[in-house]
Structures are given as structure tokens and as C-alpha cells.
């Protein structure tokens, strides 16, 4: 009896998926644990990423477009960030229906702390694996990120 075509690579595909999910979870846990140790115990990666993308004077709609989420989802994230004193939400002077986002001192510190931890993770990876493999990893991550916009040719050799 022949294997179903979609099942011939199941073990390999499952191993790939598990590796991706476990790697993501390890990195998310490290970042969130580091933020908690630096006085940001309730800040999630999702919230931190939103903080990192905030540019003074941006509206919720503009921030939602940057993050690739709905305006409603961004509104919920920002309301949580405002309640935790990471940002201020203020009505726009020209259109009161539009909320402008400004970062608080606590928010700026959280962004700084998160970037420091990410840089530490990057340095540890660079020290752990050979330089050629690390450079290839960076190319792969860049290709994944850019694949949404266009197809690009990359080479690891």
C-alpha cells in the first residue's frame, strides 16, 4: 500500500515545526523574563514589539498598519500599555476620534531593556555557532522577513 502523498514527509515536517515553535518560545521566554527582571513584569513580547514600533505622533491606525494587525487589536494592546503607564493615548487636536500615542519614560526604558536583551541573545548565538552558519542564519531570517514584500535571491556559500 502506498503512503498518502501528504504524509510521506510528516516526521520531517513535524520536526521542523517543533523546532520553529520551541525556538520561538525559548526566545520569547528569555525576553519576557529579562524584562521582568528589569522591572517590567507584565510586559509581553507582543506589547514590547508594539512599544518598539511606536513613533511619537503616530495614530493607532498607523501603528496597526506597521504591526500588520487590525485597528481593534492594536487598540486593545495600546489600552493595556496605557493602563500599565508605558504610553499615553491622547485625542488628536484636529480630529478627536483619532488617538495619538506618546511614550512615557517607563515605556522608553522598557524598549531600551528589550533591545539590550535581544542584542545579548544575538551575541550569545554568534559566539555559540560558527560565523558562517550565524551569517547564513541572519540571511535566512532576513529572507523570511522580506518574503512578504518580494522574492529575493540569497546565498549562504
N, C-alpha and C positions, 0 to 999 in steps of 0.2 A: 504494500500500500504506500502510495506517495504522500509525502508531507504536504500539507496545505502551504502554498507559496508564501503566505504572510507569516507562517510560523517557522520557517527554516532558519531565520536569524534571531529568533526570540531570546535565547540566552545572551547573545552578544548585545542585542538591543537593550535588554533589561539591565545588563551590567553597565552599559553606557549611561542609561537613565539614572540608575542608582548612584553612579559616580558623580554625575552632574548635581543631583539633588543633595547628596551628602556634602559635596564641596561647597555648594551654596549655603547650606545650613551651618557648616563649620565657620565660614567667613561671616555670616550674619551674626552668629552667636558671639564670635570674637569681638566684632564691632560693638554690638549692643552691651556686652559685658564691660568692655573698655569704657564706653560712655557712662555706664552705671558707676564704675569705679571713679570716674571724674565728676560725679555729681549730677548725672543725667539719667537717673534710674528708670524713668518711664518712657524714654525716647526709643522708638523702634527705628529700624533701618528705613522703612518707608517714610516715616516722619523726618528722619535725618536727611534723606535724599531730597525731600521737598525743601527743607531749610537750605541745603547746599545750592539749590537752584534758584532761590529767591533773589531777585534783583530789586533793589528799592524802587518803589513806584509801580511795580507790576501788579496787574489785577489778578483775581482768582482765575478768570478765563484764560489769561495769557500763561499763567503758571500751569494750569491744567493742560494746555497745549504743549508746553515744554516737557511735562511728565508723561504725556500720552494717556491721560485719564480723563474721565468726564468732569464737567464743572461741578456736578453734585459730589463726586468722590473727593475732588480737591477741596470743596467747601467743608466736608467732614474732617479731612486731615487738618486743614487750617484752623478750624474751630477748636480742635484738640490742642493744636500748637499754641493758640491764643490763650486757652484756659490754663495751659501749663507755663505761660509767660515767656514763650520763645519768640512770639511775634505779636504785633498789634494789627488789628483789622480796623480800618477807618473808611467811612464813606468818602468817595471821590468828591472833590469840590465842585466839579462840573456836572456829575451825574450820581446822585445819592444811591442809586441802585447798584453801582459798581463799588466794590470794596477794594481799597488799596492795601497792600501788605508792606509793613515795615518790620525789620528785625530788631529785637531787643538785645541788650548786652548778653543776656543768658543765651539767646539764640546764636549770636556770633561766637560765643565761647564753645557751644555745642558743635558748631560747624568746624571750628579750628581743631577741637579734640578729635572729631571723627576723621578729619583729613590726616592728622598725626598718626592715628591708629592704622589707617589704610596705608600710609607710607611705610609704617613699621612692618606690616604684613608683606608689602611688596619687597622690602629689603630682605626680610627673612626668606622669602621664596627665592630671591636672586642668589642668596648665599647657600641655599639648600640644593638647588638643581644646577646642572651645568649651564653656563652662559648661553650657549647656542640653543638649548631647549627653552630656557627662560625667554630669550628673544623670539623664538617661534611661538611660545605661549602668548606673548604680547601681540604678535601678528594675528593669531587665531582670534583672540578676544576682540581686537580691532575689526577684523573681518566680520565677526558676528554682529558687532555693534553697527557697522556700516552697511550690512546686508539689507537693512530696511530701506536704505536710500538707493543703492545701485550695486551692480556686480563689479567687483574689483579682483584683479589677479594678484595673488600673494605667493611668495616662495619662501620656504624655510631652509633652503640649501644654498 
